[in-house]
């Protein structure tokens, strides 16, 4: 991948955040990334849980080196900009986290997110001042590398048993003021919560996690002011759910009904053959 191509992806990703609303689905391997590109999406995002489960880990158990290699693989596999789910930067220490952000940028991603979750169940969120310092350190590392990577700051209270909207908004506003390009609070669900966070950080864009049956369409969320919609590990869980259900049916009942209506081997061969041919000989 040439540096010019990486720069083009980063410019395209930043432009997507300027207006409108777009969906950024989450592949967990090369095949899913290329198929999502083929469906016409404009950008992709990694999923820590989807990749972890596919590799036989619980979410959060993989090393920084494993995750960085995955980012590089997905970024190289697609012509689309890729946002990296970089969790807490794989370090508590500010200097080490900043170094890891620099390493993440070097994988060729167009954006990355840093969250305020500690990974400690007894104390799931960094204290406010620490979380803010981490955002500032990540911002400085991105600026030192050229500043073109879109930086998303996440506050995790609603998925870490700290569902306090006032504190969530306090953190989002502080993160925005500290230089985050996009703000994200996974786990908020209601129209009132969504609209309150959008209003709080405007004109900075909001990413909304639409990972369940919340009833909101893209048009609904666009009407609330959401700029970016991700699905987290939900697509990966769809695949895992179908696999588990069908395999369990075979093991327990000796039935193969789960294979009914499957996409054919020939159809997948055609898609990936044509996709590879296009990548080797672009028009």
C-alpha positions in Angstrom: 0.0 0.0 0.0 1.5 3.4 -1.0 1.6 6.3 1.4 -0.5 8.3 -1.1 -3.3 5.7 -0.9 -3.3 5.8 2.9 -3.5 9.6 2.7 -6.4 9.4 0.2 -8.3 7.1 2.6 -7.7 9.4 5.5 -8.9 12.4 3.5 -12.0 10.5 2.4 -12.7 9.4 6.0 -12.4 12.9 7.3 -14.7 14.2 4.6 -17.4 11.7 5.6 -17.6 13.4 9.0 -18.3 16.8 7.6 -22.0 16.4 6.8 -24.8 13.8 6.4 -24.9 10.4 8.0 -23.1 7.2 7.1 -23.0 3.6 8.3 -19.6 2.2 9.2 -20.0 -1.6 9.5 -17.6 -3.8 11.3 -15.8 -6.7 9.6 -13.8 -9.2 11.6 -11.6 -10.7 8.8 -10.5 -10.0 5.2 -13.4 -11.8 3.6 -16.0 -9.9 5.5 -14.2 -6.6 4.9 -14.1 -7.2 1.1 -17.8 -8.3 1.0 -18.9 -5.1 2.9 -16.9 -3.0 0.5 -18.7 -4.8 -2.4 -22.0 -3.8 -0.9 -21.2 -0.1 -1.3 -20.3 1.0 2.2 -18.0 4.1 2.3 -15.9 3.1 5.3 -15.3 0.2 7.7 -14.4 -0.2 11.4 -12.7 -3.0 13.2 -14.5 -4.8 16.0 -12.5 -5.9 19.0 -15.1 -8.5 20.1 -15.6 -9.9 16.6 -11.9 -10.4 15.9 -11.3 -11.7 19.4 -14.1 -14.3 19.3 -13.0 -15.5 15.8 -9.5 -16.1 17.2 -10.8 -17.9 20.3 -10.3 -15.1 22.8 -12.7 -13.2 25.0 -13.0 -9.5 24.1 -10.1 -7.6 25.6 -7.8 -10.6 26.0 -5.6 -10.2 22.9 -2.3 -8.5 22.9 -1.5 -5.1 21.4 0.7 -6.9 18.8 -2.1 -9.2 17.7 -4.5 -6.3 17.4 -2.1 -4.1 15.4 -1.4 -6.9 13.0 -5.2 -7.3 12.5 -5.6 -3.5 11.8 -2.8 -3.7 9.2 -4.4 -6.7 7.5 -7.9 -5.1 7.3 -6.5 -1.7 6.2 -4.6 -3.4 3.4 -7.5 -5.7 2.4 -9.9 -2.9 1.6 -9.9 0.2 -0.6 -12.1 1.9 2.0 -11.0 3.9 5.0 -10.8 1.8 8.2 -11.4 3.0 11.7 -9.5 1.0 14.4 -11.2 0.0 17.7 -8.1 0.5 19.8 -9.9 0.1 23.2 -7.9 1.9 25.9 -4.7 2.0 23.8 -3.5 -1.2 25.5 -1.7 0.7 28.2 -2.6 2.5 31.5 0.6 4.6 31.3 0.2 7.8 29.3 3.5 7.5 27.5 3.0 3.9 26.6 -0.5 4.6 25.3 0.8 7.4 23.1 3.5 5.1 21.7 0.8 2.5 20.9 -1.3 5.2 19.2 1.7 6.0 17.0 2.1 2.3 16.2 -1.6 2.1 15.4 -1.4 5.0 13.0 1.5 3.2 11.2 -0.8 0.2 10.3 -2.5 2.4 7.7 -5.9 3.0 9.4 -7.8 6.2 8.7 -9.1 6.6 12.2 -8.8 5.2 15.7 -10.8 5.3 18.9 -9.6 5.5 22.5 -12.0 4.7 25.3 -12.1 5.6 29.0 -12.6 2.0 30.2 -9.9 0.6 32.4 -10.5 -3.1 32.0 -10.9 -3.3 35.8 -14.3 -4.6 36.8 -14.0 -3.0 40.2 -13.1 0.4 38.8 -14.4 0.3 35.2 -13.8 3.9 34.1 -10.7 6.1 34.4 -11.3 9.0 36.7 -12.4 12.1 34.8 -9.0 13.9 35.0 -7.1 10.8 34.0 -9.5 10.1 31.1 -9.1 13.6 29.8 -5.3 13.4 30.1 -5.4 10.3 28.0 -7.5 12.0 25.3 -5.0 14.8 25.2 -2.1 12.4 25.0 -3.7 10.5 22.1 -4.4 13.8 20.3 -0.8 14.9 20.7 0.4 11.6 19.3 -1.9 11.9 16.3 -0.8 15.5 15.6 2.9 14.5 15.9 2.2 11.8 13.2 0.6 14.4 10.8 -2.8 14.9 12.3 -4.8 13.4 9.4 -6.1 10.3 11.3 -9.7 10.9 12.6 -9.6 10.6 16.4 -12.7 9.2 18.1 -12.9 9.6 21.9 -15.3 7.1 23.6 -16.9 7.2 27.1 -18.0 3.7 28.2 -20.3 4.4 31.2 -23.4 2.9 29.6 -21.8 -0.4 28.8 -19.7 -0.5 32.0 -22.5 -0.3 34.6 -22.1 3.5 35.0 -25.1 4.7 33.0 -25.0 8.4 34.0 -26.1 10.6 31.1 -24.9 13.8 32.8 -21.4 12.3 33.4 -21.4 10.9 29.9 -22.1 14.4 28.4 -19.5 16.0 30.7 -16.9 13.7 29.4 -17.9 14.0 25.8 -17.8 17.8 26.0 -14.4 17.7 27.6 -13.0 15.2 25.1 -14.3 17.4 22.3 -12.6 20.4 23.7 -9.4 18.4 24.1 -9.3 17.7 20.3 -11.4 14.6 19.6 -12.7 14.7 16.1 -15.7 12.4 16.8 -17.4 11.4 20.1 -18.9 8.1 20.9 -20.9 6.7 23.9 -21.8 3.1 23.2 -24.8 1.8 25.0 -27.0 4.9 24.9 -30.4 3.8 23.4 -33.2 6.3 23.6 -34.0 9.2 21.3 -33.6 11.6 24.3 -30.1 10.3 25.1 -29.0 10.4 21.5 -30.3 13.9 20.9 -28.8 15.2 24.2 -25.3 13.9 23.3 -25.6 15.3 19.7 -26.5 18.7 21.0 -23.9 18.7 23.7 -20.9 18.3 21.4 -22.2 20.0 18.2 -20.8 20.7 15.7 -18.5 17.7 16.4 -19.9 14.5 15.0 -21.4 11.7 17.0 -20.9 7.9 16.4 -23.9 5.9 17.5 -23.7 2.1 18.1 -26.8 0.4 16.6 -26.0 -3.1 17.7 -29.5 -4.3 18.8 -33.1 -4.2 17.9 -33.5 -0.6 18.9 -36.0 0.2 16.1 -34.0 3.1 14.6 -33.3 3.3 10.9 -30.5 5.2 9.3 -33.0 7.9 8.4 -34.2 8.1 12.0 -30.7 8.5 13.3 -29.8 11.0 10.7 -32.9 13.0 11.8 -31.5 13.1 15.3 -28.2 14.5 14.1 -26.1 11.3 14.2 -23.2 11.5 11.8 -21.8 8.0 12.0 -23.5 4.6 12.7 -21.5 1.5 13.7 -22.7 -1.9 14.6 -19.9 -3.1 16.8 -19.5 -6.9 17.0 -23.1 -7.6 15.9 -22.4 -8.7 12.3 -19.7 -11.1 13.7 -22.2 -12.4 16.2 -24.8 -13.0 13.5 -22.2 -15.3 11.8 -21.2 -17.0 15.1 -24.9 -17.4 16.1 -25.8 -19.1 12.8 -22.7 -21.4 13.1 -23.5 -22.3 16.7 -27.2 -22.9 16.1 -26.6 -25.1 13.1 -23.6 -27.0 14.6 -25.6 -27.7 17.7 -28.6 -28.9 15.7 -26.3 -31.4 14.0 -24.6 -32.5 17.2 -27.8 -32.8 19.3 -30.4 -33.8 16.8 -28.6 -35.2 13.8 -30.4 -32.7 11.5 -29.0 -30.4 8.9 -31.9 -28.0 8.4 -29.6 -25.0 9.1 -28.0 -25.4 5.7 -31.3 -24.5 4.0 -31.1 -21.4 1.8 -27.4 -20.9 2.2 -25.4 -18.7 -0.3 -23.7 -21.2 -2.6 -20.0 -21.9 -2.9 -20.2 -20.8 -6.5 -21.7 -17.5 -5.6 -18.9 -16.8 -3.1 -16.3 -17.9 -5.5 -17.6 -15.6 -8.1 -17.7 -12.6 -5.8 -14.1 -13.1 -4.4 -12.7 -14.0 -7.8 -14.1 -10.9 -9.4 -13.1 -8.8 -6.4 -9.5 -10.0 -6.5 -9.4 -9.5 -10.3 -10.6 -5.9 -9.8 -7.9 -5.3 -7.1 -5.1 -6.7 -9.3 -6.2 -4.9 -12.5 -8.2 -1.8 -11.5 -9.8 0.1 -14.3 
